[in-house]
Amino acid sequence: MAFHYRVFVLFSLCLLTRLCFVGTFLDSYDSINFAFGLQEYNLALLQPHFPGYPVYVFISGIFFKIIGNDVWALSLPNVLFGSLTVYPLSLLTRRLFSEGVATVAAGLYIINPLCWLQAERAVSDTTGSFFILVSAYVLFHVYESKIRCTQFVDSQFSPGYVLFPLKKRRKRVSLLLKIQQPFSDIACLFWGSFVLGLSLGVRLSYFPFTALWFGVLVCNARVMFFAATGIICGICSWLVPQLVSVGWYSFCQTGNSFLYGHFIDWGGSIVTFGGMERFAVFAKSVIACGLGCGLGALSLFMVVPVTVTVFTLLSSLRKCCFHSKGLFWGIYMAPYLLWVIIGQNVKEPRHLLPFMPVFLVIISYGLCAVYKKWGKGISFALTLIIMSGMLWVSVTSVVQYKKNIPVQVQLVQFIEKNYEDISTRIYCGEEKRFFDYYAPHWDVRKARDVEEIEADLQSSLCVPDTILVVRMHGENKEFWEKHIHILSLKTTIKATNTQKELMLYQWNGR
């Protein structure tokens, strides 16, 4: 089967599997913000929160107008673009290595637990990763062209040409370079830059990938104008409409407030969550979620797939680092890796999503190297072991995600069923956003600690009969033993190795 037909089959398979397991509920704070943004786009009201994700909200808004369901409207862009990712991943891998490596990498991408699960959720990571990979593929065309030209220049200055005068050699090389770099390179540089600028409107936190753009641009300084024009056009395509809608002053004010919270207060950056524990959590996320090993529920069945996956990755990484085009992956990964370690919440494995193509390509490269060295049988056996492990974790995770009700939604449903809204007040953290969406008529107030609860109660003209509190993380267990424990809710998502637990209490005062 021709390569393009294989890629189309893989894309179709990916699309079909994603469509079957789209979530039923919004399961995160960000998802709720996106849903509100579909109804009324307003950064000041966190609809959605800064920077607004205008490209993702715009695409989701198109689906929302067609189907009228906000959960599906926010999930379908990830289903579609997550499946389309098979194309840039396969085409880029083929140019880097071979068709065999590209086919295996695309197959691993389809069944990778993190890639699969994030495509079912109402968040923007999967859509943003698609645009980043498309930009990387287009820019690689320019990067590869420069490598060919460099090799060509070296050949022109070989000892065989030493008899020619230096001035004539330079003139000859300059003329031939123009022939070697056709107009298509300029077009690729423009469109690769444009897509990169557009991707920042999907997820602004992917800005470190501009380092890849700078790396390619250094290699092609002669056409800097086209690269700059492309990325400026891409950014302006979403930033200008957003500023017109939101207003410059409001945008900057909201941005300053959000950046302070993200880095200093609640964002999970290295300032608020540091030390060796941060690096341990990051490493665990890479192994358990990125490689699909599922350490949170490591069973005897998973020992062999985990061992083979990690061994293949490490042994292949050593070879790929010295590959003639390995520098491209290094420029792709290193800046974003540094950003995740410093500025992102490492407890959220979805931030690892842009790394997945690199990991999967390196593993595929190793499996194909085994095929060349040890034969078809051993390579097929190792591939089957790795895929079986990933597939097991993926299927159990997406089925669980499809069937289970998020703990925040369970909390809302429990309170609606067992209490009266006119005589009950609820204090909670981010869970308030779920009440705003699923039960907007309830008296729900955000409080981060007991002091804020007491301050609010003292300032209230009328204190309700029943006060419910979702357990504050800053208080110890002994404190909450004084109150009436009503409900415990807990869920584990195997593919992301994360747990969510909520405990509901009735307030009896300090």
Disulfide bonds with the S-S distance in Angstrom:
none
